[in-house]
Amino acid sequence: MRGRTQATLVAVVGAVLSLVIPPLSHLSGATIGLVTLRNGPKEGLFLMLALGLLMAVIGAMSSLEGGLVQAYVIGMMLLSVPVLIAAMILRLTRSLGQTLTAIALMVALLVLLVNALLGDTAAWWRAVLDSVMAPMLSEAQLTAQEADQMLSGMARMMTGLVAAVLLYSTMINLSLARWLQAMLYNPGGFQQEFHSLFIEKRVAIVAALIGAAGMIFAAQGGITQDLMILVVALFSIHGLALVHGVVGISGMGRGWLIALYIGLLIVPPHIAMMLAMIGYIDSWADIRGRLRKKHGANRPPKSDDDDAPRNEPPEDDERR
């Protein structure tokens, strides 16, 4: 947090290294999120635009093809915009739960826009997958029928899966930014805030309606299926926060968390679905609130505002 130059340097380094190690792209996103949380949306927007410009210059000077450079710069900007908006919302609401819901709403609107513009999204994705995966399928020695079934199934789910990835990626970037902010200005604040992440009942009601529509129109796929995948992603994050909160309240060992993350690495879809189920139940049952009462807490459950990292006005040297 020493200034624009240092923040821009960190964001650019993360973006460049992500060409070799993709997860390092979160370093750039987290930097934009941290600057926005600490210094406001103007500084976050400046950093995002500076990152895009510098990456375009670096790409032009490299040996990469122009199309690849453009695709990468556009991709970085598309990933940066959601974390910038999410950080602005979190700065105002100081609630991870409300911010997560807002991110999911933005992604849902994007899903509706994509379906409106493309019409048959499955057909569009099928054309993309045919061109990208054809060499891999030929090496896998699949029959024409097997390859066709695989690609058709993937094409029907791609819009929803991309939406889920966008939600996860934005939340990872924002969480890293909030963790860094807490580490600098309020140690331990992010842990308490994440443990209290909660999605309200009204969101659960909307999710139930989407789920019902998804079951009715399951054979047709389309928008309802895309939104169902997004709902699972949304409540899986709630479920993950619930598990962390329960472990923290009950004093259970961290071995449970280690086992959970190992499961996420081995069978991510199954664990994500399990987390989504318990997260959805928690929206109605408030499991952490019940545990606090059981463990003798005489005060009401912490909200996301309690002990949240403070957004103090930046010092003069941070404005430079």
LOKOL-607510 format. One line per 8 residues: number of its first residue (from 1); for each residue x, y, z of C-alpha. Coordinates in Angstrom, 2 decimals, always signed. Example, Ala and Ser with C-alpha at 12.3 -4.5 7.8 and 13.67 -1.06 7.14 Angstrom:
1	+12.30:-4.50:+7.80; +13.67:-1.06:+7.14
This chain:
1	+0.00:+0.00:+0.00; +2.91:+2.36:-0.64; +1.50:+3.89:-3.79; +0.27:+3.45:-7.36; +3.62:+2.40:-8.76; +4.13:-0.44:-6.32; +0.55:-1.67:-6.68; +0.78:-1.60:-10.49
9	+4.10:-3.46:-10.39; +2.63:-6.25:-8.23; -0.44:-6.55:-10.48; +1.68:-6.71:-13.66; +4.10:-9.27:-12.20; +1.17:-11.46:-11.18; -0.39:-11.18:-14.64; +2.86:-11.99:-16.46
17	+3.69:-14.95:-14.22; +0.16:-16.29:-14.65; +1.11:-17.14:-18.24; +3.30:-19.86:-16.71; +1.44:-20.45:-13.42; -2.25:-19.56:-14.02; -3.27:-19.33:-10.31; -0.96:-16.32:-9.96
25	-3.56:-14.31:-11.88; -5.33:-14.06:-8.52; -2.43:-11.90:-7.34; -3.43:-9.24:-9.87; -7.10:-9.50:-8.96; -6.39:-9.35:-5.24; -4.22:-6.26:-5.73; -7.03:-4.46:-7.55
33	-9.45:-5.53:-4.83; -7.14:-4.38:-2.02; -6.51:-0.97:-3.60; -10.26:-0.50:-4.12; -11.10:-1.53:-0.55; -8.44:+0.71:+0.93; -8.33:+3.74:-1.36; -11.65:+3.69:-3.18
41	-13.00:+2.83:-6.66; -11.08:+5.56:-8.50; -7.75:+4.11:-7.46; -8.95:+0.59:-8.27; -10.09:+1.67:-11.73; -6.78:+3.43:-12.36; -4.88:+0.27:-11.43; -7.10:-1.92:-13.62
49	-6.61:+0.33:-16.67; -2.87:+0.63:-16.02; -2.64:-3.16:-15.82; -4.46:-3.59:-19.13; -2.31:-0.99:-20.87; +0.99:-2.38:-19.60; +0.00:-5.95:-20.45; -0.88:-4.84:-23.97
57	+2.54:-3.16:-24.32; +4.37:-6.19:-22.93; +2.39:-8.47:-25.24; +3.17:-6.31:-28.28; +6.89:-6.48:-27.48; +6.81:-10.24:-27.01; +6.92:-12.98:-29.64; +3.29:-13.98:-29.01
65	+0.75:-13.71:-31.82; -1.38:-10.59:-31.81; -4.59:-12.55:-31.40; -3.27:-14.31:-28.31; -2.15:-11.02:-26.79; -5.57:-9.46:-27.38; -7.36:-12.48:-25.94; -5.18:-12.49:-22.85
73	-5.53:-8.75:-22.20; -9.30:-8.94:-22.67; -9.44:-11.95:-20.37; -7.49:-10.15:-17.66; -9.79:-7.13:-17.91; -12.91:-9.28:-17.78; -11.63:-10.92:-14.60; -10.61:-7.56:-13.13
81	-13.96:-5.80:-13.59; -15.96:-8.15:-11.31; -13.46:-7.91:-8.44; -13.41:-4.12:-8.79; -17.21:-3.99:-8.53; -17.25:-6.58:-5.74; -14.70:-4.60:-3.72; -16.81:-1.46:-4.16
89	-19.86:-3.32:-2.83; -17.93:-4.79:+0.09; -16.48:-1.38:+0.91; -20.04:-0.03:+1.21; -21.84:-2.98:+2.83; -18.96:-4.49:+4.84; -20.79:-7.80:+4.45; -19.25:-10.75:+2.60
97	-22.64:-12.43:+2.41; -24.31:-9.48:+0.72; -21.33:-8.99:-1.56; -21.33:-12.66:-2.59; -25.05:-12.42:-3.37; -24.43:-9.29:-5.46; -21.64:-11.04:-7.40; -23.95:-13.99:-8.10
105	-26.66:-11.60:-9.31; -24.22:-9.89:-11.68; -23.09:-13.25:-13.08; -26.73:-14.37:-13.44; -27.48:-11.23:-15.46; -24.44:-12.00:-17.61; -25.79:-15.52:-18.21; -29.15:-14.08:-19.31
113	-27.37:-11.60:-21.61; -25.24:-14.32:-23.21; -28.31:-16.49:-23.82; -30.17:-13.52:-25.31; -27.29:-12.62:-27.64; -26.25:-16.11:-28.72; -29.64:-17.79:-28.73; -28.58:-21.43:-28.82
121	-25.54:-21.28:-26.53; -25.02:-25.04:-26.74; -24.53:-24.81:-30.50; -22.09:-21.92:-30.09; -20.06:-23.81:-27.51; -20.17:-26.95:-29.63; -18.49:-25.09:-32.49; -15.82:-23.80:-30.12
129	-15.22:-27.22:-28.56; -15.03:-28.90:-31.96; -12.17:-26.64:-32.98; -10.35:-26.72:-29.65; -10.76:-30.34:-28.56; -10.66:-32.17:-31.88; -6.91:-33.01:-31.61; -7.31:-34.25:-28.03
137	-10.23:-36.50:-28.91; -8.37:-37.98:-31.86; -5.45:-38.85:-29.59; -7.84:-40.38:-27.05; -8.99:-42.78:-29.79; -12.69:-42.29:-29.08; -15.29:-43.42:-31.58; -17.18:-40.74:-33.50
145	-20.32:-41.45:-31.46; -18.51:-41.26:-28.12; -16.80:-38.01:-29.08; -20.10:-36.53:-30.26; -21.86:-37.43:-27.00; -19.02:-36.01:-24.91; -18.88:-32.72:-26.78; -22.66:-32.32:-26.81
153	-22.83:-32.86:-23.04; -20.03:-30.38:-22.42; -21.56:-27.79:-24.76; -24.87:-27.84:-22.85; -23.07:-27.11:-19.56; -20.34:-24.70:-20.65; -22.20:-21.43:-20.06; -23.12:-22.47:-16.52
161	-19.62:-23.75:-15.81; -18.02:-20.51:-17.04; -20.46:-18.57:-14.84; -19.49:-20.70:-11.83; -15.78:-20.20:-12.55; -16.33:-16.44:-12.77; -18.11:-16.46:-9.41; -15.41:-18.57:-7.75
169	-12.59:-16.52:-9.29; -14.11:-13.21:-8.20; -14.69:-14.49:-4.68; -11.13:-15.83:-4.44; -9.71:-12.48:-5.57; -11.95:-10.56:-3.17; -11.18:-12.88:-0.25; -7.44:-12.52:-0.85
177	-7.83:-8.74:-0.96; -9.85:-8.72:+2.26; -7.36:-11.05:+3.95; -4.48:-8.76:+2.99; -6.41:-5.74:+4.24; -7.08:-7.47:+7.55; -3.47:-8.60:+7.87; -2.29:-5.01:+7.40
185	-4.88:-3.14:+9.45; -6.94:-5.57:+11.57; -5.25:-8.96:+12.13; -7.78:-11.78:+12.48; -10.64:-9.70:+11.11; -11.03:-11.63:+7.87; -11.26:-14.98:+9.65; -14.16:-13.77:+11.77
193	-15.79:-12.17:+8.75; -15.53:-15.29:+6.58; -16.73:-17.55:+9.40; -19.87:-15.39:+9.60; -20.60:-15.34:+5.84; -24.33:-15.96:+5.47; -26.78:-15.95:+2.55; -30.26:-14.76:+3.43
201	-33.48:-16.79:+3.19; -34.87:-14.68:+0.36; -31.93:-15.72:-1.79; -32.60:-19.34:-0.83; -36.23:-18.91:-1.94; -35.11:-17.65:-5.36; -32.67:-20.57:-5.55; -35.52:-22.99:-4.82
209	-37.58:-21.50:-7.65; -34.62:-21.84:-10.03; -34.15:-25.44:-8.90; -37.82:-26.22:-9.52; -37.64:-24.68:-12.98; -34.47:-26.63:-13.64; -36.15:-29.93:-12.81; -39.18:-29.11:-14.96
217	-37.10:-28.11:-17.97; -34.15:-30.45:-17.29; -34.33:-32.10:-20.70; -34.16:-28.76:-22.49; -31.13:-27.37:-20.62; -30.55:-23.74:-21.46; -30.89:-20.84:-19.03; -32.38:-22.81:-16.14
225	-29.52:-25.31:-16.20; -26.97:-22.50:-16.34; -28.58:-20.78:-13.36; -28.76:-24.05:-11.42; -25.00:-24.50:-11.80; -24.53:-20.92:-10.60; -26.77:-21.57:-7.57; -24.69:-24.60:-6.63
233	-21.51:-22.49:-6.84; -23.10:-19.74:-4.73; -24.23:-22.00:-1.90; -21.04:-24.08:-2.00; -19.17:-20.94:-0.89; -21.75:-20.49:+1.88; -21.19:-24.13:+2.84; -17.43:-23.68:+2.91
241	-17.80:-20.69:+5.25; -20.19:-22.74:+7.38; -17.67:-25.55:+7.80; -14.94:-23.07:+8.77; -17.31:-21.39:+11.21; -18.42:-24.66:+12.82; -14.81:-25.78:+13.23; -13.96:-22.43:+14.81
249	-16.95:-22.37:+17.19; -16.72:-26.00:+18.29; -12.95:-26.08:+18.58; -12.63:-29.07:+16.27; -9.20:-29.81:+14.87; -8.01:-28.41:+11.56; -7.77:-31.97:+10.27; -11.41:-31.66:+9.21
257	-10.58:-28.68:+7.03; -7.54:-30.41:+5.57; -9.69:-33.41:+4.66; -12.28:-31.11:+3.09; -9.73:-29.36:+0.86; -8.16:-32.67:-0.15; -11.63:-33.79:-1.19; -12.05:-30.60:-3.20
265	-8.84:-31.40:-5.06; -9.78:-35.04:-5.72; -13.52:-34.87:-6.45; -14.43:-31.16:-6.68; -17.95:-31.57:-8.16; -19.08:-33.97:-5.43; -17.66:-31.90:-2.57; -19.03:-28.68:-4.08
273	-22.50:-30.24:-4.27; -22.24:-31.39:-0.65; -21.15:-27.92:+0.48; -24.00:-26.35:-1.51; -26.54:-28.60:+0.22; -25.36:-27.78:+3.74; -25.00:-24.11:+2.81; -28.59:-24.03:+1.58
281	-29.81:-25.73:+4.76; -27.89:-23.19:+6.84; -29.75:-20.32:+5.16; -32.88:-21.65:+6.85; -31.46:-23.24:+10.01; -28.63:-20.85:+11.03; -26.45:-23.70:+12.28; -23.70:-21.42:+13.57
289	-26.19:-19.38:+15.59; -27.47:-22.55:+17.24; -23.93:-23.71:+17.99; -23.05:-20.39:+19.59; -26.01:-20.73:+21.93; -25.05:-24.32:+22.71; -21.50:-23.26:+23.56; -22.74:-20.62:+25.99
297	-22.48:-17.45:+23.90; -24.59:-14.79:+25.54; -24.31:-12.34:+22.71; -26.04:-12.48:+19.33; -24.22:-14.15:+16.43; -21.58:-12.06:+14.76; -22.69:-10.34:+11.61; -20.36:-9.79:+8.71
305	-19.88:-6.23:+9.99; -18.42:-7.33:+13.33; -14.65:-7.18:+13.51; -14.48:-6.56:+9.78; -11.29:-5.02:+8.46; -11.58:-1.32:+8.85; -11.57:+0.99:+5.83; -9.72:+3.90:+7.37
313	-8.99:+6.89:+5.17; -5.69:+6.34:+3.36; -2.61:+8.12:+4.52; -1.15:+10.92:+2.44; +1.64:+8.76:+1.10; -0.90:+6.21:-0.13; -2.60:+8.85:-2.24; +0.52:+9.42:-4.28
